[in-house]
Amino acid sequence: MNTSPTLIVSIDFGIKRVGLAVSDFQQKIALPLTTVPGGKLVLLNIEKALGHRLAQIERFIVGYPLLLSGKRGSMASLVETFASQLEQHFHLPVELVDERLSSQGAERLMKTVGLSRKQRAQHTDATAASLLLQTYLDKRLSKRLA
């Protein structure tokens, strides 16, 4: 059994851009990592961005675009396909996690800290991935404590 500390990586998938965030080794804090180009090379772009962290990853979580009603959004089938490809490429478990309002939350957060529109555009995807991951980590922790 592997008892080495591991990371969880969160992905905010988009056709043009993909935001990445990573947990700390205690899996309590989510940190924005970077944004990589989407498209045909998205898996290679993710692999390159993760670099030396690859051997330390326990699992991926991917934002699942549900509508406010809880029904699947228009991007859901693309995200499902991407998640399947991600799992096959990295040979690691992938969980789809409800991402409702993560991008809007990221935008609000960045406005609060005073980032310009240009700065917000550069960081929205990684920040959204970070918010998604922090919510996931907090829920896991609260289940353990219950």
N, C-alpha and C positions, 0 to 999 in steps of 0.2 A: 504494500500500500504506500502510495506517495504522500509523504507528510510535508513536503516542501511548500512554502507559501506560494499561492497562485493569484493570478489576476483575472478579472472579468472585464471583457471589452464590450462596449456598447456602440451600436452603429445606428446613426440616423440616415437612412437610405434615401437618396434622391437620384433622379435620372442624370442630372448634371454634376451634382456634388454629393459627397458622402461624408458626414461628420463622424469622427471617432472620439471616444472617451475611454478612459481606463480607470479601474479601481486601484486603490492602494493594496498592499499585500494583506492587510487585515480585512479587506473587503468592507470597509466602513465609509470611505470617502471616494467620490467620483471626481476625476480630473479631466477637463477637456484636453484632448491630445492634438488633433489637427483635422483639417478638411482635405480630402483627396478628390480628384476628378472621378466622376462616374463613367459610364460607358463600358465598352468592351473590355477594357483593361482594369476594371474596378478591383477585381480580386488581387491582381498583381500590385496595384497601387496601395491597397490595404496592407498586403504583405510587406511591401517596402516601408510603409509608414510605421508598422509595428516593429520591424527590425529585430533587435536582440530580445524583445519581450515575447516573441513567438513561443519560445520553449516554456514560458511561465504562465501561459494562458490556460485557464480551466474551462472557460466557455465564452460564447458570444451571446449577447442579447441584441435583438434587432427590433427597432420601433415598428409596430404594426398599426397601419393607418386605419383605425376605426372611425366612423362618423360619431357625432355626439349621441346619436340614437343607439350606438353600439353595433350597428351594421357595418359590414366591410366597406371601406372606401374604394375609390376608383383605382388607387395604387396597390390595393391589397394583393392582387394576383402577381404583380411584379415583385413585391416584397417577398411573397411566398417562394417564388422562383429563385430570387436572389438568396434567400435563407438556405434553400436546398443546395445551391451551388457553393455557398460559403461552407456549409457542413462537409460537402464532398471534398472541397479544396483543402481545408485545414484539418479534417478528420477530428473535429471537436464538436461538442453539442452546441446547438443553436436554439435559443428560445425566442419566440415572438412575444413582444410585450406591448400592451396598449400604449400608444404614444399620443393620445388625444391631448391637445394643447401644449405639447412640449416645445414646438417651434414658437408659438405665441408667447409662452413663458420665457423662452430664451430671449426673444426680442424685448419683452418688458424688462427683464433683468438688465440687459445691456443698456437700455435707455436710462434706467435708474442710476447706473454707474457713470452715465454721461458720455458713452461712446457715440461718435459721429455716425451718420448713416453708412458711410463707407466702411468704417471700422466694424459696425454691426453686421454688414453684409459679409465681411471676411470671417466672422466668428460665429455666426448664427448656427451653423450645422454642428460644429463641435460642441457648442454650448448646449444645444438641444440634446445631443447624445449624452452629455454630462448630466443634465437634469433627468433624463430618462433613466440613466444608470443610478443616480442618487436615490430616486424613488424606488427602484428595484432593490437596492441595498438596504434602504430603510425598512421596506416591507419584510425582507428576509430576516433582518435583525429583530423586528417586533414579533415575528412568528416564533423565533427562537426563545425570546424572553417570555412569551405567553405561556 
